[in-house]
Amino acid sequence: MHFALTHEQDMLVETVRKFAETELYPHEDLVEKTDEIPPELAAEIRAKAIALGLYAVNMPAVLGGGGLGTFDTTLMERELGRAGYGLQMLVARPSNVLRGCTGGQIEEFLLPTIRGQRHDCLAMTEPDAGSDVRAMRTFAKRDGDDFVINGTKHFISHADLADYVILCAATGDLGGGKKAISCFLVDFDTPGLTRRRGPRCVSHRGYHQCELVFDDCRIPARNLLGERDKGFDLMGQWLGSTRLQVATTSVGRGQRVLEMATQWAATRKQFGQTIGKFQGTSFKLADMQTELAAAQLLTFSAAWKDDQGTMTDTDAAMAKLFASEALARVTDNALQIFGGMGLMDELPIERFWRDARVERIWDGTSEIQRHIISRALLRPLER
């Protein structure tokens, strides 16, 4: 295992960073102030990403995707992660579970999503089923050649921009309040499905979350994604990839924050000298650099293992846990270095600080990651 980048990987990093700096950064203030991304701007960014070959890079090349492996996708996501979340997610990396599409699902859902003609979101979380996903109450009942769905999902990211939802719903009872889960592809224009914006979030303005209500929503049985009652396995695949995404975007954002804090410390003067000469500041920079380097190594290691087919849930959990918590400390230290100016909306530091908070919650809380890691340690020794 080594992480010396090839010439092609260096070019990928350079291309994506330039794209972020020229096509995404300039719009961050607008998105922050309005909590919206104008549709024409979203379409323009998507078109430019497609033209550069940066769209759907995680999908197989034979289907029109970029064909990148996990490690190369991680490099790209690190650079995109430096930009505001709502903007960088316009450079779509469709959900990996769509690789499970078969038959007519390929033409109806998978291929248009790879081409940027349709956009997906994934609905797992419910008001009473967050970390405990097997407690979900949204139920899909078989009725002849259809499934009829009833229930509510919330905190569904970017559902307002999506054309269809990859829905995780219960299809059976395992006992003890736990459900068998299946996944379905549901168009948003399906009768019985209502979509509405959720409350405004303090993190990642312009990247909205929605509530979805299913009221006798009837879909054809052919929209079942994968096998019935096997959706928990698909969810595991999705969570592994998204936890790596959280880890690598946390590293990218942390690196941008560190660069800004270092520049400030090297030029801001107090008591007749730059504040970087005071250990109270310089030691913070040293800690920030060290933590980001460690977070990157954990993330790169997990991504490399995924390409070899050896990544475990623990690998993804450790990367997500450490990187998201490192980002929290990095942004907090940066705000302290900037002092009062760090809290002013003239600078993006307070935005980075706020945005960092959600990374320890979504796609599995820090507590869930610690549970995954500790369970892997203890389970072989339990009798």
C-alpha positions as CSV (number, residue, x, y, z in Angstrom):
1,M,0.0,0.0,0.0
2,H,1.4,3.4,-1.0
3,F,-0.3,6.7,-1.8
4,A,2.2,8.3,-4.1
5,L,-0.2,9.7,-6.8
6,T,0.3,8.8,-10.5
7,H,0.5,11.5,-13.1
8,E,-3.1,10.9,-14.0
9,Q,-4.2,11.2,-10.4
10,D,-2.3,14.5,-10.1
11,M,-4.1,15.7,-13.1
12,L,-7.4,14.7,-11.7
13,V,-6.7,16.5,-8.4
14,E,-5.6,19.6,-10.3
15,T,-8.6,19.6,-12.6
16,V,-11.2,19.2,-9.8
17,R,-9.5,21.8,-7.6
18,K,-9.5,24.3,-10.4
19,F,-13.2,23.5,-11.1
20,A,-14.1,24.1,-7.4
21,E,-12.1,27.3,-7.3
22,T,-13.5,28.8,-10.5
23,E,-17.0,27.3,-10.8
24,L,-18.1,26.8,-7.2
25,Y,-16.3,29.2,-4.8
26,P,-17.6,32.3,-6.6
27,H,-21.2,31.3,-5.8
28,E,-20.8,30.4,-2.1
29,D,-21.8,33.8,-0.7
30,L,-25.0,33.9,-2.8
31,V,-26.0,30.4,-1.6
32,E,-25.1,31.3,2.0
33,K,-27.2,34.5,2.0
34,T,-30.3,33.1,0.1
35,D,-30.2,29.4,1.1
36,E,-30.9,28.7,-2.5
37,I,-29.1,27.7,-5.7
38,P,-30.8,29.2,-8.7
39,P,-32.0,26.5,-11.1
40,E,-30.1,28.1,-14.0
41,L,-26.9,28.1,-12.0
42,A,-27.4,24.5,-11.0
43,A,-27.9,23.5,-14.7
44,E,-24.8,25.5,-15.7
45,I,-22.6,23.8,-13.1
46,R,-23.9,20.3,-14.0
47,A,-23.3,21.0,-17.7
48,K,-19.7,22.2,-17.1
49,A,-19.0,19.1,-14.9
50,I,-20.4,16.8,-17.6
51,A,-18.3,18.5,-20.3
52,L,-15.1,18.0,-18.2
53,G,-15.9,14.3,-17.5
54,L,-16.4,15.0,-13.7
55,Y,-20.0,13.8,-13.6
56,A,-21.0,10.3,-12.3
57,V,-17.3,9.3,-12.1
58,N,-18.2,6.5,-9.7
59,M,-20.4,4.7,-12.2
60,P,-19.0,2.0,-14.6
61,A,-17.5,3.4,-17.8
62,V,-19.4,0.8,-19.9
63,L,-22.6,2.5,-18.8
64,G,-21.3,6.0,-19.6
65,G,-19.9,6.8,-16.1
66,G,-16.4,7.9,-15.3
67,G,-15.3,4.4,-14.3
68,L,-13.1,5.6,-11.4
69,G,-12.3,3.3,-8.5
70,T,-13.0,4.3,-4.9
71,F,-9.5,5.7,-4.3
72,D,-9.6,8.0,-7.3
73,T,-13.2,9.0,-6.5
74,T,-12.0,9.9,-3.0
75,L,-9.3,12.1,-4.4
76,M,-12.0,13.9,-6.4
77,E,-14.3,14.2,-3.5
78,R,-11.6,15.7,-1.3
79,E,-11.2,18.6,-3.7
80,L,-14.9,19.1,-4.2
81,G,-15.3,19.0,-0.4
82,R,-13.4,22.3,-0.2
83,A,-16.5,24.0,-1.7
84,G,-19.9,24.6,-0.2
85,Y,-21.9,21.3,0.0
86,G,-24.9,22.4,-2.0
87,L,-22.7,23.5,-4.8
88,Q,-20.2,20.6,-4.8
89,M,-23.1,18.0,-4.8
90,L,-24.2,19.3,-8.2
91,V,-21.2,17.4,-9.5
92,A,-23.2,14.3,-8.9
93,R,-21.8,10.9,-7.8
94,P,-25.0,8.8,-8.0
95,S,-25.8,6.4,-5.2
96,N,-23.8,3.2,-5.6
97,V,-26.9,1.1,-4.9
98,L,-28.1,2.0,-8.4
99,R,-25.6,-0.5,-9.7
100,G,-28.2,-3.0,-8.5
101,C,-30.6,-1.9,-11.2
102,T,-31.8,-4.7,-13.5
103,G,-34.1,-5.0,-16.6
104,G,-36.1,-1.9,-17.4
105,Q,-34.7,-0.1,-14.3
106,I,-31.4,0.4,-16.2
107,E,-33.1,2.5,-18.9
108,E,-35.6,4.2,-16.7
109,F,-33.4,5.1,-13.7
110,L,-29.7,4.2,-14.0
111,L,-28.7,5.5,-17.4
112,P,-30.5,8.8,-17.3
113,T,-29.0,9.4,-13.8
114,I,-25.5,8.8,-15.2
115,R,-26.1,11.2,-18.1
116,G,-27.4,13.9,-15.7
117,Q,-30.9,13.8,-17.1
118,R,-32.4,12.5,-13.9
119,H,-31.3,12.9,-10.3
120,D,-31.6,10.6,-7.3
121,C,-31.9,10.9,-3.6
122,L,-32.1,8.2,-0.9
123,A,-34.7,8.0,1.9
124,M,-33.8,6.0,5.0
125,T,-34.4,8.1,8.1
126,E,-37.7,8.5,9.8
127,P,-39.0,10.5,12.7
128,D,-38.8,7.4,15.0
129,A,-36.0,5.5,13.1
130,G,-32.7,7.3,12.8
131,S,-29.7,5.3,13.9
132,D,-32.0,2.3,14.5
133,V,-32.9,1.8,10.9
134,R,-34.6,-1.6,11.5
135,A,-37.2,0.2,13.5
136,M,-38.6,2.0,10.4
137,R,-42.3,2.1,10.1
138,T,-42.7,3.1,6.4
139,F,-44.2,-0.2,5.1
140,A,-44.5,-1.5,1.5
141,K,-47.2,-4.1,1.2
142,R,-47.4,-6.4,-1.8
143,D,-50.7,-6.1,-3.6
144,G,-50.9,-8.2,-6.8
145,D,-48.4,-6.7,-9.3
146,D,-47.8,-3.7,-7.1
147,F,-46.5,-2.5,-3.8
148,V,-48.5,0.0,-1.7
149,I,-46.4,2.2,0.5
150,N,-47.5,4.1,3.6
151,G,-45.3,6.1,6.0
152,T,-43.1,9.1,6.5
153,K,-39.4,9.9,5.9
154,H,-37.6,13.0,7.0
155,F,-34.1,14.6,6.8
156,I,-33.9,13.4,3.1
157,S,-31.0,15.3,1.6
158,H,-31.5,17.2,-1.7
159,A,-34.9,15.5,-2.3
160,D,-36.1,18.9,-3.6
161,L,-33.8,18.6,-6.6
162,A,-34.3,14.9,-7.3
163,D,-36.6,13.3,-9.8
164,Y,-37.0,10.0,-7.9
165,V,-36.2,8.5,-4.5
166,I,-34.4,5.3,-3.6
167,L,-36.7,4.3,-0.8
168,C,-35.9,2.0,2.1
169,A,-39.1,0.5,3.5
170,A,-40.1,-2.4,5.7
171,T,-41.6,-5.4,3.9
172,G,-41.7,-7.9,6.8
173,D,-41.5,-8.4,10.5
174,L,-38.4,-10.0,12.1
175,G,-39.8,-9.8,15.6
176,G,-38.8,-7.7,18.6
177,G,-39.8,-4.6,16.8
178,K,-37.3,-5.1,14.0
179,K,-38.3,-5.1,10.3
180,A,-37.1,-6.8,7.1
181,I,-36.1,-4.0,4.7
182,S,-36.4,-3.7,1.0
183,C,-35.4,-0.9,-1.5
184,F,-37.6,0.6,-4.1
185,L,-37.3,3.2,-6.9
186,V,-40.1,5.7,-6.7
187,D,-40.7,8.6,-9.1
188,F,-41.7,11.9,-7.3
189,D,-44.7,12.3,-9.6
190,T,-46.3,9.1,-8.3
191,P,-49.7,9.6,-6.8
192,G,-49.8,9.3,-3.1
193,L,-46.2,10.7,-2.6
194,T,-46.0,14.2,-1.1
195,R,-42.7,16.0,-0.9
196,R,-42.1,19.1,1.2
197,R,-39.1,21.1,2.5
198,G,-38.1,20.4,6.0
199,P,-37.0,23.0,8.6
200,R,-34.0,25.2,7.8
201,C,-30.7,23.7,8.9
202,V,-27.8,25.6,10.5
203,S,-25.3,23.6,8.4
204,H,-24.9,23.6,4.6
205,R,-27.3,26.2,3.4
206,G,-28.5,25.6,-0.1
207,Y,-28.4,21.9,0.5
208,H,-31.9,21.2,1.7
209,Q,-33.6,18.3,3.5
210,C,-37.1,17.3,2.9
211,E,-40.0,15.3,4.4
212,L,-41.6,12.6,2.2
213,V,-45.1,11.3,3.0
214,F,-46.4,8.1,1.4
215,D,-50.2,7.7,1.6
216,D,-51.3,4.5,-0.3
217,C,-48.6,5.2,-2.8
218,R,-48.8,2.5,-5.4
219,I,-45.8,1.5,-7.5
220,P,-45.2,-1.5,-9.8
221,A,-43.4,-4.5,-8.3
222,R,-40.8,-4.1,-11.0
223,N,-39.5,-1.0,-9.1
224,L,-38.1,-3.3,-6.3
225,L,-34.4,-2.7,-6.3
226,G,-32.5,-5.9,-5.5
227,E,-34.1,-8.7,-3.7
228,R,-37.1,-8.4,-1.4
229,D,-36.2,-8.3,2.3
230,K,-32.5,-7.8,1.4
231,G,-32.5,-4.0,1.4
232,F,-30.4,-3.9,4.6
233,D,-27.5,-5.3,2.6
234,L,-27.9,-2.5,0.0
235,M,-28.2,0.1,2.7
236,G,-24.9,-1.2,4.1
237,Q,-23.2,-0.7,0.7
238,W,-24.6,2.8,0.5
239,L,-23.6,3.7,4.0
240,G,-20.0,2.5,3.5
241,S,-19.6,4.7,0.4
242,T,-21.3,7.8,2.0
243,R,-19.2,7.4,5.2
244,L,-16.1,7.5,3.0
245,Q,-17.5,10.6,1.3
246,V,-18.1,12.4,4.6
247,A,-14.5,11.5,5.6
248,T,-12.9,12.8,2.5
249,T,-15.0,15.9,2.1
250,S,-14.2,16.7,5.8
251,V,-10.5,16.4,4.9
252,G,-10.8,18.7,1.9
253,R,-12.8,21.3,3.8
254,G,-10.4,21.1,6.7
255,Q,-7.4,21.7,4.4
256,R,-9.0,24.9,3.0
257,V,-9.7,26.1,6.5
258,L,-6.1,25.4,7.6
259,E,-4.8,27.3,4.6
260,M,-6.9,30.3,5.5
261,A,-5.9,30.2,9.2
262,T,-2.2,29.8,8.4
263,Q,-2.4,32.9,6.0
264,W,-4.2,34.9,8.7
265,A,-1.6,33.8,11.4
266,A,1.3,34.8,9.1
267,T,-0.1,38.3,8.5
268,R,-2.2,39.4,11.4
269,K,-0.2,41.4,13.9
270,Q,-0.7,41.9,17.7
271,F,1.8,43.2,20.2
272,G,4.2,44.1,17.4
273,Q,4.5,40.7,15.7
274,T,2.4,38.3,13.7
275,I,0.2,36.1,15.8
276,G,1.7,33.0,14.2
277,K,4.8,33.6,16.3
278,F,2.9,33.0,19.5
279,Q,2.8,29.4,20.6
280,G,-0.9,29.8,21.5
281,T,-1.5,30.1,17.7
282,S,1.3,28.2,16.1
283,F,0.6,25.1,18.2
284,K,-3.1,25.2,17.1
285,L,-1.9,25.2,13.5
286,A,0.4,22.2,14.2
287,D,-2.5,20.2,15.7
288,M,-4.7,21.1,12.8
289,Q,-2.1,19.9,10.3
290,T,-1.4,16.7,12.2
291,E,-5.1,15.8,12.6
292,L,-5.9,16.4,8.9
293,A,-2.9,14.3,7.9
294,A,-4.1,11.4,10.1
295,A,-7.7,11.8,8.8
296,Q,-6.5,11.6,5.2
297,L,-4.4,8.5,5.9
298,L,-7.4,6.7,7.5
299,T,-9.6,7.7,4.6
300,F,-7.0,6.8,1.9
301,S,-6.4,3.4,3.6
302,A,-10.2,2.6,3.6
303,A,-10.6,3.7,0.0
304,W,-7.6,1.6,-1.1
305,K,-9.0,-1.4,0.7
306,D,-12.4,-0.9,-1.0
307,D,-10.7,-1.1,-4.4
308,Q,-9.1,-4.4,-3.3
309,G,-12.4,-5.7,-2.0
310,T,-11.2,-5.8,1.6
311,M,-12.7,-2.7,3.2
312,T,-14.7,-3.5,6.3
313,D,-17.4,-1.6,8.1
314,T,-14.8,-0.8,10.7
315,D,-12.5,0.8,8.1
316,A,-15.2,3.1,6.9
317,A,-16.4,3.9,10.4
318,M,-12.9,4.8,11.7
319,A,-12.4,7.1,8.7
320,K,-15.8,8.8,9.1
321,L,-15.4,9.1,12.9
322,F,-11.9,10.6,13.0
323,A,-12.2,12.9,9.9
324,S,-15.5,14.4,11.0
325,E,-14.4,15.0,14.5
326,A,-11.0,16.3,13.3
327,L,-12.9,18.8,11.1
328,A,-14.8,20.0,14.1
329,R,-11.6,20.7,16.0
330,V,-9.9,22.3,13.0
331,T,-12.8,24.7,12.3
332,D,-13.1,25.6,16.0
333,N,-9.3,26.3,16.3
334,A,-9.5,28.3,13.1
335,L,-12.3,30.4,14.5
336,Q,-10.2,31.0,17.6
337,I,-7.2,32.1,15.6
338,F,-9.4,34.6,13.6
339,G,-10.8,35.9,16.9
340,G,-13.8,38.2,16.6
341,M,-13.5,38.4,12.8
342,G,-14.0,34.6,12.7
343,L,-17.6,35.0,13.9
344,M,-18.5,37.7,11.4
345,D,-20.2,36.7,8.1
346,E,-17.7,38.9,6.2
347,L,-15.5,35.8,6.3
348,P,-16.5,32.1,5.6
349,I,-14.9,30.9,8.8
350,E,-18.1,30.9,10.8
351,R,-19.8,29.1,7.9
352,F,-17.1,26.4,8.0
353,W,-17.6,26.1,11.7
354,R,-21.4,25.7,11.4
355,D,-21.2,23.4,8.5
356,A,-18.8,21.0,10.3
357,R,-21.3,20.2,13.0
358,V,-23.6,18.0,10.9
359,E,-20.8,15.7,9.8
360,R,-20.8,14.0,13.2
361,I,-24.5,13.3,12.8
362,W,-25.6,12.3,9.3
363,D,-24.7,9.0,7.6
364,G,-24.2,7.5,11.1
365,T,-23.5,9.5,14.2
366,S,-20.1,9.4,15.9
367,E,-21.7,7.2,18.5
368,I,-22.8,4.7,15.9
369,Q,-19.3,4.7,14.4
370,R,-17.8,3.9,17.8
371,H,-20.4,1.1,18.2
372,I,-19.4,-0.4,14.9
373,I,-15.7,-0.3,15.8
374,S,-16.1,-1.6,19.3
375,R,-18.5,-4.3,18.3
376,A,-15.9,-5.6,15.8
377,L,-13.3,-5.8,18.6
378,L,-15.6,-7.5,21.1
379,R,-17.7,-9.8,19.1
380,P,-15.0,-12.5,18.4
381,L,-14.3,-12.7,22.1
382,E,-17.9,-13.1,23.2
383,R,-19.1,-16.5,24.2
